Amino acid sequence: MNLSSRKFIVGIIFLVIGLIFIIRLFNVQVLNEKYKLDSESNVVRKIVQYPARGLIYDRNGELLVYNEAAYDLMVIPKQVKEVDTNAFCKLLEIEKEEFREKFKKAKDYSRYKPSTFLKEISSISYANIQEQLFKYPGFYVQTRTLRKYPRNSAAHILGYIGEVNQSTIESKPYYRSGDYIGKSGLEYSYEELLRGTRGVERILVDVHNRKKGSYKGGAEDTMAVTGTILYTTLDIVLQEYGELLMKNKKGSIVAIEPKTGEILSLISAPNYDPNMLVGRAVKKNYPILSKDTLNPLFNRALMAKYPPGSIFKTVQAMIGLQAGVISENTSFACNKSYVGCHNHPSAGSVAASVKMSCNPYYYNVFRRILQQKRVKSIFKDSELGLAIWSKQVKKFGFGQRLETDLPSIKSGYVPDVPFYNKWYGEGRWAFSTIYSLSIGQGELGVIPLQMANLSATIANRGYYYVPHFVKTIDKVDGIPEKFKEKHSIDIDRKYIDIVIDGMYGVVYEPGGTARRARIHDSIVVCGKTGTAQNPHGEDHSVFIAFAPKDNPQIAIAVYVENAGGGGRWAAPIASLMMEKYLTDSIATRNKPKEKIIV
Amino acid sequence: MRNYKSIFANVDWVIIILYLLLVFIGWINIYAAVYNEEHHSIFDISQRYGKQLLWIVLALILAFIILLMESQFFTSFAFPIYGVVIFSLLAVLLFGVKINGATSWFQIGSFKIQPSEFAKFATVLALSKYLSILNINMKDIKTKLMAVLIIGLPAALILLQNDTGSTLVYAAFIFVLYREGLSGNILLFGILAILVFVLTLIFGPINIIIIASFSFILFYTIIKYNLKATVISLAVFSIFTYLFYSYDMKPNVIYYGIGGALLLLSIYLFVKKEMKDKSTHFLGVLIFVVTCFFIFSIDFTFNKVLKEHQRTRITVLLGEEDKLVEQIEKLKIERDAEGISKEDKQQLRDDIGAKKYSLRELRQGNGWNIKQSLIAIGSGGVTGKGFLEGTQTKFNFVPEQSTDFIFCTIGEEWGFMGTFVLVSIYIALFLRILFIAERQRSIFSRVYGYGVAAILFFHFLINIGMTIGLAPVIGIPLPFISYGGSSLWSFTILLFILVKLDSERLLVLR
């Protein structure tokens, strides 16, 4: 055999190995993108700059919500080397089991991305931990802010923020694990304005995670943009006063500035201190609040569907007058055989019927509205009448969601033809079946905000703006268009004035049901009481009012559950609220009223 | 005495230019690898790049001295040089200092020297001298034993120093012996055995047995020129395989690819031999049986004979991190199961401990190194990140950047262009050396040339293979490029003796 030919074999082996190397290098360096990303993730650390969340003020510039520094311990599981668990747990003051659990959770989220390991470390332990932290690569401290509520008030309006959940992270790419998001109230509604924009600083680190400079000279860094300041329509002094008045009661108060639809205060009792749902305390307090049988988390002003009771007579009167089925001086005898009533002389006019809140009067008004003998059959006639009636009632904002700027508002309920057709069967119901509606009972469901809106609508003599909380937004021109749109109820002003005369009588004339609503001589209050029958217990006390009579500044609805007649509780509360708002104080002679209530 | 002109008259300038290129590439990349802002001059003697320049200058002086010497010096003093080196290898075991776990250094003041580096060229010289003795024939068993002894003695002494990497270099001599007449089958079987070993560890013995059977049946029936038998046995075998895999895993491209490759190799082997029917029977069956035995012994060797850290190196190479995690989980379940005796529980605990060690090693030790090395090279892309711009290098993600992992710096900062050029320079150098070896008139010079090629090639193979994840982590330098005086000088001496021998090849009488 010619051994010399073996030089080719050896040469070919050299060449083949060279070729294999080149193919492999081509693969690794040219085709494969993974290593480029890995190399970047090795040296580039993103430092997230959390913007301060936007502040919230009331209408007079009082601070309602601000931020306080808190320290979060973050972890990047991939970078964590062998940890002396004992010492580390001791440093953090947690149990070993907790450490394992938290670490696993972080690892499950991502091995490369940072996640929060321990939240809201106090400043004292922060100082301690910061000193020792160099021993634990992969862990670092991030400064964040917590919401603080200096006035301890308006919890239902302001809402609270909490950590984003997994489904939010998946649906909104802006959020990362451990981020905070508005969960309810204004924090929820104006989340995108309040949160600001996160900034990112990219730095280069070496193998020991030491900072070595900025990445690409900071060209890709972004600055954090502080959250926008929100000025609300709320009058925090009035709000606090309302909360005081509603102490130990169930119910709500809504006060609106009629000419703008701005909500001055919105109270749902019982309430809670907004600071209870801040940061780590949430875990402890939330179950307590949600298990409370009085349901303090439930915002009654927006979510509780009540029968409106007699305050609804104002609506019936206006519809009747507009429809021409009654006139200013129509009189009906107070015949208690149709529907119960209290003892009072028969009403000889619409205004008197409002003043005395005569039930049989409105029984007749409603009958006339429904049954106009348009057709022969009383069933068909009622049906036609109800269709027109419910359409008109909805114009007042009843039975529909008032698109205010708080989430989870209810629409209430105004029954219509299809409803009764389904309930009783078509042609099997007539006025006599549904006459409870005439006095605001029956299937009607109204939320307190809608009641206040009714009051504002009457005060405006026929229109309303959707009640809202936003007054101005920093750096943004104006408020959302929907709050500037005038909603007319299509009732002539002269008819509304008749009802207003009645509402004046409620407070000032003999036989009026709410003489306790008077403030003093210079401020004329118009109101209407209601006593909503409640099959589950004592009647609910209801009152709507506005003042002053001419050029009204405030319209209000007060609803106190299980408190009896409207004049007894709701009227004096409304009166005190209006006085507080209009005069900034309570006159001495009204102090006893306040004392009884509080 | 000859003058300067004649010294350089017949030297092979191709080799010298390739050599200077490599040395220069090494120097600037050492500069990049250990670049220090405070000492930014490449001539700063307090830094490795400054020192490397010093070593380069000294190496060039050495090269020049070698060219000045008579080439007869090396042929005459081959055995004495070998003897001195063997002696120094013994001495270093007694008087050497231990660095990184290996007792391979003499220290005189701050100056360190590694005799095992010089043992390389000494062994090449001795082997050349021995094989060039008249009437020596590789076919003789005595010659084979002598050659193995010459190679094995320094290898064994270096192994005693606990320097496994340098010991393995001596395996490269198989190329030299092959050229001088050692049966090609030994080379082929060696390569096949390594292939089967690795494949078995990756795919498990059962799969490899199936592939081996597949190859065997194909080969065997084709040799017998019996198409019918081939088709039938293939059909039976395919059905069997299909059933086997459909219950466990699906047969994939790799399965057929490897089967095909082994098949081609075995066909080549037997067609070449053109054996008679009877011996084909015998040899076919024998190879099959031996292969099966070998395949099963791999599992045993791997799990019982190899030490944990050696096992880890292989698992790192095979990238079996997930497998290890899975095994640990399985063992944990076993450990926590009820009704286990105390001894068994202890045994399981030990096993888990060992596996966890491997995993840690995988993630933080060698595995981490390979990963970072691949990230460095891979992130270089086509054109690289630019000189001194390698983040993996600059921020010390890659270990031993100036010595064993210098290739990472080149890959990261110069990209595929850089690595392609470097690999090409090496291949050109090796082929040039082969060319030079083959044009020698004396057996001594030819054997020496092959020895140089084999040693340089082996370093190239293992070092670059390691950084790109194709070879286990074995700490040996990249010739002419890695930082270090001893290795640079040793490779320079090795290469320039060849240049000297070559320049005087025409003076040698046939």
Chai-1 contact restraints between the chains, C-beta under 6 A:
chainA,res_idxA,chainB,res_idxB,connection_type,confidence,min_distance_angstrom,max_distance_angstrom,comment,restraint_id
A,L3,B,G181,contact,1.0,0.0,6.0,A-B,restraint_1
A,R6,B,R179,contact,1.0,0.0,6.0,A-B,restraint_2
A,K7,B,L434,contact,1.0,0.0,6.0,A-B,restraint_3
A,K7,B,E438,contact,1.0,0.0,6.0,A-B,restraint_4
A,V10,B,F175,contact,1.0,0.0,6.0,A-B,restraint_5
A,G11,B,L431,contact,1.0,0.0,6.0,A-B,restraint_6
A,G11,B,L434,contact,1.0,0.0,6.0,A-B,restraint_7
A,F14,B,F430,contact,1.0,0.0,6.0,A-B,restraint_8
A,I17,B,L461,contact,1.0,0.0,6.0,A-B,restraint_9
A,G18,B,V423,contact,1.0,0.0,6.0,A-B,restraint_10
A,G18,B,I427,contact,1.0,0.0,6.0,A-B,restraint_11
A,F21,B,V423,contact,1.0,0.0,6.0,A-B,restraint_12
A,F21,B,I464,contact,1.0,0.0,6.0,A-B,restraint_13
A,I22,B,V423,contact,1.0,0.0,6.0,A-B,restraint_14
A,R24,B,I468,contact,1.0,0.0,6.0,A-B,restraint_15
A,L25,B,F416,contact,1.0,0.0,6.0,A-B,restraint_16
A,L25,B,T419,contact,1.0,0.0,6.0,A-B,restraint_17
A,V28,B,I377,contact,1.0,0.0,6.0,A-B,restraint_18
A,V28,B,G378,contact,1.0,0.0,6.0,A-B,restraint_19
A,Q29,B,G378,contact,1.0,0.0,6.0,A-B,restraint_20
A,Q29,B,G380,contact,1.0,0.0,6.0,A-B,restraint_21
A,Q29,B,G381,contact,1.0,0.0,6.0,A-B,restraint_22
A,Q29,B,F416,contact,1.0,0.0,6.0,A-B,restraint_23
A,V30,B,V382,contact,1.0,0.0,6.0,A-B,restraint_24
A,V30,B,F416,contact,1.0,0.0,6.0,A-B,restraint_25
A,N32,B,G378,contact,1.0,0.0,6.0,A-B,restraint_26
A,Y35,B,I375,contact,1.0,0.0,6.0,A-B,restraint_27
A,Y35,B,G378,contact,1.0,0.0,6.0,A-B,restraint_28
A,Y35,B,S379,contact,1.0,0.0,6.0,A-B,restraint_29
A,K36,B,S379,contact,1.0,0.0,6.0,A-B,restraint_30
A,D38,B,I375,contact,1.0,0.0,6.0,A-B,restraint_31
A,S39,B,I375,contact,1.0,0.0,6.0,A-B,restraint_32
A,S39,B,S379,contact,1.0,0.0,6.0,A-B,restraint_33
A,S39,B,Q392,contact,1.0,0.0,6.0,A-B,restraint_34
A,N42,B,F397,contact,1.0,0.0,6.0,A-B,restraint_35
A,V43,B,T391,contact,1.0,0.0,6.0,A-B,restraint_36
A,V43,B,F395,contact,1.0,0.0,6.0,A-B,restraint_37
A,D206,B,F395,contact,1.0,0.0,6.0,A-B,restraint_38
A,D206,B,N396,contact,1.0,0.0,6.0,A-B,restraint_39
A,V207,B,F395,contact,1.0,0.0,6.0,A-B,restraint_40
A,V207,B,N396,contact,1.0,0.0,6.0,A-B,restraint_41
A,V207,B,F397,contact,1.0,0.0,6.0,A-B,restraint_42
